[in-house]
Amino acid sequence: MKNLKKYVLVSLLVGFTTLTYSQKVGYVDTEYILENIPEYKEAQQELDKLSIEWQKQLERRYAEIDKLYKNYQAEQILLTDEMKTKREEEIIKKEKEAKEYQKQKFGVDGELFQKRQELVKPIQDKIYNAISEVANVSGIDIIFDKSSGLTMLYTNAKLNKSDAVLKKLGYDPGK
């Protein structure tokens, strides 16, 4: 009986603590927000254009290397050892240049990454600041992002603050 009383007391204490410290929660859908920001669409189009252009240049380089290699294979029997070595070195040099170009344009700190930072980061910062303001005005303690890896099995639409964030940014939601 004493254990039952302790269990009930602890349960009530835990329940009271939970109620006292409950937090208001909301969520946003950043994909939806970004789709409604014209500057983001323009930035994405510019990044896509650059990426396609650089990819074509890279493919041309690899096509040239492939052509050099096929020519080398076809003429290999007729070449002296010195000529073979020279051709092999040329092919290896071209491959290194192509890989360096790929790294320069598409690598971790490549031009595409830097351009994305330049174009998209300011938009992301504006969104984050708007989310913070909406959360503070609404008295929300936690805001989740529906479009990220977070799985939300159920969402109450009244907790969705995406339109409020768009309005805070000065955009008309639901376009």
Steps between C-alpha positions, in 0.01 A plus 500: 500500500789735580647428155166583336486833681858581396420402140188721492691790659787471251254472210315811612827688544622401152162588348492839672856577394416408140193725499690786661781485248303414187628666188314646207598339175454600137641402167591650166550350157814664362449344156161672482649826625784490246257420216320824582811720493583624146861585595559137594362377168726746316801388703423133427466574128835680499665212689344244262621699199855515635495132593381396154761720328784364714376142458505540120855634515601206716337252260689662208826453687427134568392450138834644388684265737298206369587596141869529587491158669324332206746654255786384717362145509451496123852629428679329787661229287656757268644721776847485645540457876586867532187604305284263709631653821439851368139417402430324832635800692282732292189291576585485872562876504161566335326267750660684793393834351143375456486372858642828627240691300226279644628562853534874434141529377310229690721417798422559866639854487452536125352788308150350497501468880630854538242636257225314688623659825501841334149470354306274739652567843355854530154362419541223756610755760191715430279191540668403826456852640134505393444159663656629822277808498185296427592260782556785745177680406301174519665394825629181338793324664583249227449513123564193288569494127254270326711477183819383670581147609258537792210261467169650600226239502230750588493877481229735613469770233456773760855432619642555149678834506625493137251765378581722799870477409425589136289798612779608734737491200255712301377230259149391413462137616335228297603606151 
